[in-house]
Amino acid sequence: MVHDDYGRLPWIEPYAEALSSRGFRVAVPDLYAGLCTTDAATAAELRGSLAASVAFDLIDDAIARSDGDASVVGAVGFSRGGLLAMRFAQSGGTAAVVSYYASLRSDEHAVIPCPVLVHWAETDPIEPHEQTDAFVARLRADGTTVSEHRYLGTEHGFANASIPAQLDARAAALAYARTTVFLEKHLLA
């Protein structure tokens, strides 16, 4: 699992534990070395301080340190973490990827050779409909299997329970349920 711009806030632990209870081995790298925030401006600073290459090294290390067989890897990411999870999946070492409110720009785009599940907020200035529609069209043109869901009444960050102003608990629960079904289908089958 790859956290969002706010860092490894407390909400991510119950999510990871819930996935673990479903039979998955879950690793949650801390991309900001213990720093986290609920302030959007500080989150933007943290985001700007992290090079993608460093993030990929941290993700690789978390997978390598996870207990058990890491021959079948799935990735779940939130916002910037979703972007990183999808870019990580471009390498071909991932069997399935789930992204919450994140797309790849055309200059970041490459084939993602595994099934992709994307969760979109209804209102999202960071990921507007035109951008997300173009992204999904590029994936499908590459032959990637894509499932997508847009959650009415939600905003970017709707699954982050550590930021109550963004949280939509019903949408987050539905997205989690869809995520587990998707991962079970592609990783545990």
Contacts in CASP RR format, 6 or more apart in sequence:
PFRMAT RR
TARGET T0000
AUTHOR 0000-0000-0000
METHOD contacts of the structure
MODEL  1
MVHDDYGRLPWIEPYAEALSSRGFRVAVPDLYAGLCTTDAATAAELRGSL
AASVAFDLIDDAIARSDGDASVVGAVGFSRGGLLAMRFAQSGGTAAVVSY
YASLRSDEHAVIPCPVLVHWAETDPIEPHEQTDAFVARLRADGTTVSEHR
YLGTEHGFANASIPAQLDARAAALAYARTTVFLEKHLLA
1 12 0 8 1.000
1 15 0 8 1.000
1 16 0 8 1.000
1 19 0 8 1.000
1 26 0 8 1.000
1 27 0 8 1.000
1 28 0 8 1.000
1 75 0 8 1.000
1 76 0 8 1.000
1 77 0 8 1.000
2 28 0 8 1.000
2 29 0 8 1.000
2 31 0 8 1.000
2 55 0 8 1.000
2 59 0 8 1.000
2 75 0 8 1.000
2 76 0 8 1.000
2 77 0 8 1.000
2 78 0 8 1.000
2 80 0 8 1.000
2 81 0 8 1.000
2 82 0 8 1.000
2 84 0 8 1.000
2 85 0 8 1.000
2 88 0 8 1.000
3 9 0 8 1.000
3 12 0 8 1.000
3 28 0 8 1.000
3 30 0 8 1.000
3 31 0 8 1.000
3 77 0 8 1.000
3 78 0 8 1.000
3 81 0 8 1.000
4 43 0 8 1.000
4 77 0 8 1.000
4 78 0 8 1.000
4 79 0 8 1.000
4 80 0 8 1.000
4 81 0 8 1.000
4 100 0 8 1.000
4 157 0 8 1.000
4 160 0 8 1.000
5 43 0 8 1.000
5 44 0 8 1.000
5 46 0 8 1.000
5 47 0 8 1.000
5 79 0 8 1.000
5 80 0 8 1.000
6 36 0 8 1.000
6 37 0 8 1.000
6 38 0 8 1.000
6 43 0 8 1.000
6 46 0 8 1.000
6 160 0 8 1.000
6 162 0 8 1.000
6 163 0 8 1.000
7 30 0 8 1.000
7 31 0 8 1.000
7 32 0 8 1.000
7 34 0 8 1.000
7 35 0 8 1.000
7 36 0 8 1.000
7 37 0 8 1.000
7 43 0 8 1.000
7 46 0 8 1.000
8 28 0 8 1.000
8 30 0 8 1.000
8 31 0 8 1.000
8 32 0 8 1.000
8 34 0 8 1.000
8 36 0 8 1.000
9 36 0 8 1.000
9 38 0 8 1.000
9 160 0 8 1.000
9 162 0 8 1.000
9 163 0 8 1.000
10 162 0 8 1.000
11 160 0 8 1.000
11 161 0 8 1.000
11 162 0 8 1.000
12 28 0 8 1.000
13 28 0 8 1.000
14 161 0 8 1.000
15 159 0 8 1.000
15 176 0 8 1.000
16 26 0 8 1.000
16 28 0 8 1.000
17 26 0 8 1.000
18 176 0 8 1.000
18 180 0 8 1.000
19 26 0 8 1.000
19 76 0 8 1.000
19 179 0 8 1.000
19 180 0 8 1.000
19 183 0 8 1.000
20 26 0 8 1.000
22 180 0 8 1.000
22 183 0 8 1.000
22 184 0 8 1.000
23 188 0 8 1.000
24 183 0 8 1.000
24 187 0 8 1.000
24 188 0 8 1.000
25 66 0 8 1.000
25 67 0 8 1.000
25 68 0 8 1.000
25 70 0 8 1.000
26 66 0 8 1.000
27 62 0 8 1.000
27 63 0 8 1.000
27 65 0 8 1.000
27 66 0 8 1.000
28 62 0 8 1.000
29 58 0 8 1.000
29 59 0 8 1.000
29 61 0 8 1.000
29 62 0 8 1.000
30 58 0 8 1.000
31 50 0 8 1.000
31 54 0 8 1.000
31 55 0 8 1.000
31 58 0 8 1.000
31 81 0 8 1.000
32 46 0 8 1.000
32 49 0 8 1.000
32 50 0 8 1.000
35 46 0 8 1.000
36 46 0 8 1.000
37 43 0 8 1.000
37 46 0 8 1.000
38 162 0 8 1.000
38 163 0 8 1.000
47 80 0 8 1.000
52 84 0 8 1.000
52 87 0 8 1.000
55 84 0 8 1.000
56 84 0 8 1.000
56 87 0 8 1.000
56 88 0 8 1.000
59 75 0 8 1.000
59 84 0 8 1.000
59 88 0 8 1.000
63 70 0 8 1.000
63 73 0 8 1.000
64 70 0 8 1.000
72 95 0 8 1.000
72 187 0 8 1.000
73 93 0 8 1.000
73 94 0 8 1.000
73 95 0 8 1.000
74 89 0 8 1.000
74 94 0 8 1.000
74 95 0 8 1.000
74 96 0 8 1.000
74 97 0 8 1.000
74 98 0 8 1.000
74 114 0 8 1.000
74 183 0 8 1.000
74 186 0 8 1.000
74 187 0 8 1.000
75 82 0 8 1.000
75 85 0 8 1.000
75 86 0 8 1.000
75 88 0 8 1.000
75 89 0 8 1.000
75 94 0 8 1.000
75 96 0 8 1.000
75 97 0 8 1.000
75 98 0 8 1.000
76 82 0 8 1.000
76 85 0 8 1.000
76 97 0 8 1.000
76 98 0 8 1.000
76 99 0 8 1.000
76 100 0 8 1.000
76 179 0 8 1.000
76 183 0 8 1.000
77 84 0 8 1.000
77 85 0 8 1.000
77 98 0 8 1.000
77 99 0 8 1.000
77 100 0 8 1.000
77 102 0 8 1.000
78 100 0 8 1.000
78 101 0 8 1.000
78 102 0 8 1.000
78 157 0 8 1.000
78 159 0 8 1.000
78 160 0 8 1.000
79 100 0 8 1.000
79 101 0 8 1.000
79 102 0 8 1.000
79 126 0 8 1.000
79 156 0 8 1.000
79 157 0 8 1.000
80 102 0 8 1.000
81 99 0 8 1.000
81 102 0 8 1.000
82 99 0 8 1.000
82 100 0 8 1.000
82 102 0 8 1.000
83 99 0 8 1.000
83 102 0 8 1.000
83 103 0 8 1.000
83 104 0 8 1.000
83 108 0 8 1.000
85 94 0 8 1.000
85 97 0 8 1.000
85 98 0 8 1.000
85 99 0 8 1.000
85 102 0 8 1.000
86 97 0 8 1.000
86 99 0 8 1.000
86 102 0 8 1.000
86 104 0 8 1.000
86 112 0 8 1.000
86 116 0 8 1.000
87 104 0 8 1.000
87 108 0 8 1.000
88 94 0 8 1.000
88 97 0 8 1.000
89 97 0 8 1.000
89 112 0 8 1.000
89 113 0 8 1.000
89 114 0 8 1.000
89 116 0 8 1.000
90 110 0 8 1.000
90 111 0 8 1.000
90 112 0 8 1.000
90 113 0 8 1.000
92 113 0 8 1.000
92 114 0 8 1.000
93 114 0 8 1.000
94 114 0 8 1.000
95 114 0 8 1.000
95 186 0 8 1.000
95 187 0 8 1.000
96 114 0 8 1.000
96 115 0 8 1.000
96 116 0 8 1.000
96 117 0 8 1.000
96 182 0 8 1.000
96 183 0 8 1.000
96 185 0 8 1.000
96 186 0 8 1.000
96 187 0 8 1.000
97 112 0 8 1.000
97 114 0 8 1.000
97 115 0 8 1.000
97 116 0 8 1.000
97 117 0 8 1.000
98 116 0 8 1.000
98 117 0 8 1.000
98 118 0 8 1.000
98 119 0 8 1.000
98 179 0 8 1.000
98 182 0 8 1.000
98 183 0 8 1.000
99 116 0 8 1.000
99 117 0 8 1.000
99 118 0 8 1.000
99 119 0 8 1.000
100 118 0 8 1.000
100 119 0 8 1.000
100 157 0 8 1.000
100 159 0 8 1.000
100 175 0 8 1.000
101 119 0 8 1.000
101 120 0 8 1.000
101 121 0 8 1.000
101 124 0 8 1.000
101 126 0 8 1.000
101 127 0 8 1.000
101 156 0 8 1.000
101 157 0 8 1.000
101 158 0 8 1.000
102 118 0 8 1.000
102 127 0 8 1.000
103 118 0 8 1.000
103 127 0 8 1.000
103 131 0 8 1.000
103 132 0 8 1.000
103 135 0 8 1.000
103 136 0 8 1.000
104 135 0 8 1.000
105 131 0 8 1.000
106 134 0 8 1.000
106 138 0 8 1.000
109 135 0 8 1.000
109 138 0 8 1.000
111 142 0 8 1.000
111 143 0 8 1.000
111 144 0 8 1.000
112 139 0 8 1.000
112 142 0 8 1.000
112 144 0 8 1.000
113 144 0 8 1.000
114 144 0 8 1.000
114 186 0 8 1.000
115 144 0 8 1.000
115 145 0 8 1.000
115 146 0 8 1.000
115 147 0 8 1.000
115 182 0 8 1.000
115 186 0 8 1.000
116 139 0 8 1.000
116 144 0 8 1.000
116 145 0 8 1.000
116 146 0 8 1.000
116 147 0 8 1.000
117 146 0 8 1.000
117 147 0 8 1.000
117 148 0 8 1.000
117 149 0 8 1.000
117 178 0 8 1.000
117 179 0 8 1.000
117 182 0 8 1.000
118 132 0 8 1.000
118 136 0 8 1.000
118 146 0 8 1.000
118 147 0 8 1.000
118 148 0 8 1.000
118 149 0 8 1.000
119 148 0 8 1.000
119 149 0 8 1.000
119 151 0 8 1.000
119 159 0 8 1.000
119 175 0 8 1.000
119 178 0 8 1.000
119 179 0 8 1.000
120 127 0 8 1.000
120 132 0 8 1.000
120 148 0 8 1.000
120 149 0 8 1.000
120 150 0 8 1.000
120 151 0 8 1.000
121 127 0 8 1.000
121 150 0 8 1.000
121 151 0 8 1.000
121 153 0 8 1.000
121 154 0 8 1.000
121 155 0 8 1.000
121 156 0 8 1.000
121 157 0 8 1.000
121 158 0 8 1.000
122 150 0 8 1.000
122 151 0 8 1.000
122 152 0 8 1.000
122 153 0 8 1.000
122 154 0 8 1.000
122 155 0 8 1.000
123 153 0 8 1.000
123 154 0 8 1.000
123 155 0 8 1.000
123 156 0 8 1.000
124 132 0 8 1.000
124 155 0 8 1.000
124 156 0 8 1.000
125 156 0 8 1.000
126 156 0 8 1.000
127 156 0 8 1.000
132 148 0 8 1.000
136 146 0 8 1.000
136 148 0 8 1.000
139 146 0 8 1.000
140 146 0 8 1.000
147 178 0 8 1.000
147 182 0 8 1.000
149 174 0 8 1.000
149 175 0 8 1.000
149 178 0 8 1.000
151 158 0 8 1.000
151 168 0 8 1.000
151 171 0 8 1.000
151 174 0 8 1.000
151 175 0 8 1.000
153 168 0 8 1.000
153 171 0 8 1.000
154 168 0 8 1.000
154 171 0 8 1.000
155 166 0 8 1.000
155 168 0 8 1.000
156 166 0 8 1.000
157 163 0 8 1.000
157 166 0 8 1.000
157 167 0 8 1.000
158 166 0 8 1.000
158 167 0 8 1.000
158 168 0 8 1.000
158 171 0 8 1.000
158 172 0 8 1.000
158 175 0 8 1.000
159 167 0 8 1.000
159 171 0 8 1.000
159 172 0 8 1.000
159 175 0 8 1.000
159 176 0 8 1.000
160 166 0 8 1.000
160 167 0 8 1.000
161 167 0 8 1.000
161 169 0 8 1.000
161 172 0 8 1.000
END
